[in-house]
Amino acid sequence: MSAARTMLVLAHSAKADAVRSARQAIGRLVKAGITVRVLDTEAAELGCDEVVVVPDGPDAARGVELVIVLGGDGTLLRAAEIARPAGTPLLGVNLGHVGFLAEAEPDSLDYAIEQIISRQYSVETRMAVDITARRNGTELARTWALNEATVEKVARERMVDLIIEVDGRPLSRWVGDGVVCATPTGSTAYAFSAGGPVVWPEVEALLVVPIAAHALFAPPLVVSPRSVVAVELASDTASDAVMWCDGRRRVDLPPGARVEVRRGSQSVLLARVQMPGADGPGGPFTDRLVAKFGLPVEGWRGRAGKENAGGHA
């Protein structure tokens, strides 16, 4: 006799399409004999029968097989705060804009749910970062991020004066709008908008990307995942700064504050399903880039085309 299965369904309850999709997913899962949990903060909007309502928090995902998330990347980042402590994989259905973290699009929801029901999914491990903020030895915050930690200016009319350190050695001093310290998963988020490189998710590295820096040396940097990157707000500056983690958790930073970013002690797990027509689970990351950004690939002939033309494979 197979063990009972339980899923947590989390949605962007302020979006009507997310609520409709969540109800659809819940109905399919319950019909398949799977126990479905929903958060008490979303239960009224979802309005589903035969679900288990649980308090919003890390315990909501304990003992759960998957957290199914319906919304954009912001909703999935919120869900990661619940799923990560429990070590539960996330599977996202994109109802936002770009949706790099999501696995499925709305038109493939039924297919994705069927794959979940039949256990036809794999799990990827995504590197996170741990972040500590201090000033004069006093801890201001200790948190984490899946995409990035940023140190940014507060006032629009003022820049921040930052000193960058890698592995205990000073690297440079940048005056500008701030700096992004990102994971490979976050390379297609804020770091990308700031001019950083796109890094394939299976690559383990830390990214340091300045935001509008006024400096001769201010390129995007890719450093070892074993490195510790520190960002110090110059003590002689008149400007305060703010640290954002995944755009969700804010910490105010006074002059002289120091932020340390290192590889996370715990990863985030993302579930992938075999989508129709894909060569691998969810399709290659290259295909995602092409689809999400509408990249021009007309004229590509591929390996078969080269072989037919007499070229080398």
Helices and strands as residue ranges (DSSP letters): E 6-11, H 16-31, E 35-39, H 43-46, E 52-54, G 58-61, E 66-71, H 73-86, E 90-94, G 106-108, H 109-117, E 121-126, E 129-135, E 138-145, E 148-153, E 160-166, E 169-176, E 178-182, G 185-188, H 190-193, E 206-211, E 221-223, E 229-233, E 241-245, E 249-253, E 257-263, E 268-273, H 285-293, H 302-308
